[in-house]
Amino acid sequence: MRREGGGEGESGEVGRGGQIKLASASLSRGGIGARRRRALLFSLTLHPSPTTAEASDAYTAPLVKPTPFTAAPPTIPCYDPATMHSLGSVPCMTPPQVTSAIAACKAAAAVWKASPFAQRRALLRTLLRYTVDHQDDIVRVACRDSGKAPVDAAFGEVMTTCEKLAWLISEGERWLRPEARSAGRMMFYKAARVEYHPVGVVGAIVPWNYPFHNVLNPLAAALFAGNGLVVKVSEHAAWSAGFYGRIIDAALAAVGAPAGLVQIVTGCADAGAALVSGGVGHLIFVGSDAVGRKVMAAAAPTLTPLTLELGGKDPFIVCEDADLDAAVAAGLRGTFQSCGQNCAGAERFLVHEGVVDAFASAAATAARAMVQGPPLRPAGVDCGAMCMPGAAEKVAALVDDAVIKGAKVLAGGRVGAGPGQFYEPTVLLGVRRGMAIWDEEAFGPVLCITPFKTDADAVALANDCAFGLGSAVFSRDTARARAIGAALEVGMTSINDFATTYMCQSLPFGGVKASGFGRFGGVEGLRGLTVVKAVAEDRWPALIRTAIPPALRYPLGPASFPFVRGLIRLFYAPSWGGALAGLPDVLRGAIGGPGKRPTSEPATVATPAGPAKKRE
């Protein structure tokens, strides 16, 4: 995808039209000494300029009433979900345009795969410095596009991205370098290793809940592993891709990366389908389990490797001996951050019956005091809007169903006042099996509380779920918390905290069951974007060189099988005596060769039909 203001040339200093100003010459230019080049890599500064709309907190544009697409439109209307004011529109790319984007990325990736790790680190350092220095711009644009509160954007968009970039800068090369492995007993004279080669082009289809991080997250890993990236952003948060894309283009140009290495696709379902079937080397999909199953089916004809992160209903277990204040504070953040629109959000609070009333009362008191509204208003807010049209009404239906079946609303419980897409921060007590919200991912600001009696009960309730992404366990008895966590059918567990595994970027992110498979993040996620190649070669070629022993060369003879039998005894017998018993057969085969078949027993050959016949 060609973006306006791609940052070509050495100095594109312009005004507020959205183009890029680079602080230094492109590193792809010749004539820069190694020492000066290294200095530039550490001090590079970018100046992508926000457009007037991107830089503004004002709400003056016309209001938008979202309507479902019956077919892919020529352009996608964009709006602020907290105010419903128009943000303009972005192109709705067609499948042929997506195919062209993949082809352009493949050409660039063929060059980038040979890039040194120093250049890849330079790219990430450039992005990291810009992110740290321009947090206000990044947060403001994310808030307007997704409706989240500024603090939520600072946490989920900026901080997580910075940690991802910092971990890759510090440790990424270590985990992509060839890794020596044991050659085993019999192959002791071999040097064995694993190599990690780029897959070429990584495709990513990402959701709307964190528009900056959801692009930078796959970008950082894919490019550091030597790949290109084609990322399809959600049509419900596509406006911000213009600004974030210019940042990426500027960073790529600054470090001399090939043009077209990162392609941002804006479009609808047909654009995503074209990316899945377009021949990428690996595809990351983050979204619902229903769409994830369709992605699997579409990827099957090309056998495209997949990483699927399909959401969850994370259990949050609070034992009677937990630090209740810490548990309540973490639980509120786990449920209400980004208005509950988190893949690894806390959706099921399993609280010991001895403290459930105190926990519920504290959570409800805090929820009732929360301020909700447009996130950029001067007074500030605690909770923003629901990004997806119709999401607030879906959450309302789940809550209403729970109330009809016996749950109690302790706070909230209503669709918020418009014109924005709001649902109030809500606390439900007495959620149980049989309620729709017990099984369905709410993906909204609803803190559901269920009491339990014993640790075994808590584990059974937690595992009574189709999803298995993350979890949290609170107890002052760390051994007890670990035991509960180990019994949970999930991909991640935080002890006495919530979702801290994601900030530990060396750890993988992903789940089990309907939460998907594969991992992004961490060592496993980074290596998952590579072709893992096993290599073996002679360790001491001047002393021992591989050759087929005489006893095993064709045609075989009577000494061939005893030779192999002796080898097996020599290397794998459980005792020294057993090992030495194989030595004579090995020596005979090594010295005398296979021997000759007796002439009285001519060889036979099998035929396609009928009995074996003697060779003449």
Secondary structure, 3 states (H helix, E strand, C coil): CCCCCCCCCCCCCCCCCCCEEECCCCCCCCCCCHHHHHHHHHHCCEEECCCHHHHCCCCCCCECCCCCCCCCCCEEEEECCCCCEEEEEEECCCHHHHHHHHHHHHHHHHHHCCCCHHHHHHHHHHHHHHHHHCHHHHHHHHHHHHCCCHHHHHHHHHHHHHHHHHHHHHHHHHHHCCEEECCCCCCCCEEEEEEEEECCEEEEECCCCCCCHHHHHHHHHHHHCCCEEEEEECCCCCCCHHHHHHHHHHHHHHCCCCCCCEEEEECCHHHHHHHHCCCCCEEEEECCHHHHHHHHHHHHHHCCCEEEECCCCEEEEECCCCCHHHHHHHHHHHHHHHHHCCCCCEEEEEEECCCHHHHHHHHHHHHHHCCECCCCCCCCCCECCCCCCCHHHHHHHHHHHHHHCCCEEEECCCECCCCCCCECCEEEECCCCCCHHHHCCCCCCEEEEEEECCHHHHHHHHHCCCEECCCEEECCCHHHHHHHHHCCCCCCCEECCCCHHHHCCCCCECCEECCEECCECHHHHHHCCEEEEEEEEECCCCCCCCCCCHHHCCCCCCCHHHHHHHHHHHHHCCCHHHHHHCHHHHHHHHHHCCCCCCCCCCCEECCCCCCCEECC
